[in-house]
Amino acid sequence: MKKYYLVRFDDICPTMDFEQFGRAVSLMEKYNIKPLLGVIPNNKDTDQMKCEENPLFWELLKELQDKGWDIALHGYTHVYDQEEPKTLISGKKHSEFAGNNYDDQYTKIKKGKEILESHGLRTTMFFAPAHTYDAITLDALHDNGFLYNVDGCSSLPYKEQNVIAIPCRAFGVPKYDIGKINVAVCHPSEWGLASKERDYDSLKMFCEKHKDNFVSFSELMASISLGNSKIQKCIEKIYVIGRNIYIAARNVRNKVRGNIG
């Protein structure tokens, strides 16, 4: 079975940690990888304000897109305004989109896309902050001309409400293959934190291990067939349940170890 390996960078914005992002760019160029950049078009999230706004940010993104890097709309302001809405894959968790009505979601997506386009960036890809979106989000995406939602836990891409879900099962760098499509989800601005200092090394090892098998998201969608939507949605539900059980068991184990220690 042919396997695909991809890289996704989240929280790309004018106030991100550019020193860490420079490390990301250097690593991608070393292995000739064309990643997906999830761009926050109008960042208001103080956690993503790592430095002063970089006046060359949009020019840099345009240069990277011209080199074959893909661009995705990653929310609008990256500020959560819903505390526990019902989402499609993440359960009840804070969200910028899920739980809001159609007009609110449509407007956020429309304004975000317009900002990207005003800087010469084109995209038909989206993924929501915190992996939280609902059926209304998919309708609003389609009505704004988006083709892909780069999220979900299926084994193959599949179409739902006229939007293709591209599976992104790992909430980090996969330590082992988790299916036909293996995506490393990275947050470069967090690499400077002591608690996240190993994340860069994990990505570096991932790149070295699979250096001959990377594709871009555009290349993936041009070469892989869509799965049956009903089957893929079932696989997605089973995967999410299994992942939640694993996380719960791991938390209990860590707690027990902590008490013993």
Steps between C-alpha positions, in 0.01 A plus 500: 500500500641835395527740792510876498686729740420867540576794730257761628604818685233666716457853639690682228447875550689834494578481874624139517849403619698564182820352638327166543320533167838554336607164638187347349572652159862381508392147589243489221753625247758247614264211424323670208164476675207721397289537816159651563496833684192568712474879498308707755397801287395738780663368815357626830620209712750636752661155529609538137655843554860388547660813352429830329312472173739414220451740204646240263265222607264505203784535252669196653182292471457600136859390429440165668178442310679577177747224594218246528402529864124471557300759693195432717267735682542421870202672652453877500616652831590173677292614798252251644150640553319171570587304814350153455326469164431166338767438236538232234818330625624667819203468732413799717794736486548875459468625145518802272248343263293209634193621686474828308220556249547487123530876448774533763700210362452607138616853579815385684599272214420764237700773675792266563514395136482862386800591717706217353401595146586864563859384556506284188441171682260251347346209685218249492613333825384562857545361848347637818685593819487218759368259232148622584242541227144389434265437207431872467874563457505265202206679338667838554826369354330368188310825449831690519659283233708273724555144382692342788482475878843377612380324812330186618594145590392292202744272318440657158375838380125506451235752402243630746265789422697575184826546693779239492640404839874427487586280801734649756497242777808598700479803728880525476779309326406131448739265679388217273285460190132547577361420159550568133522876563735621773503871581739667744312787666745758633485833685836671438425789736487250787847359435655770715309379808686270739209256501506480118874495435490141373237569236751632248719192547197277447422672171864477393502124561166466317645683198816291496314172535257568213711740292431318171123480542373851572233666289321832523129515577432604140697200373312270737160608371614463141615141551265333749142382455223600738365243742135409546355768728288264712788259557748777572268668752469168684879457499533855631264436791679177595839671482384790720357262760820298505714812528291634789531169686876503446532859625288425808706190582825693453382776733408246767838328461686829531299595805576167668871537420493851642342382824755219533784740428 
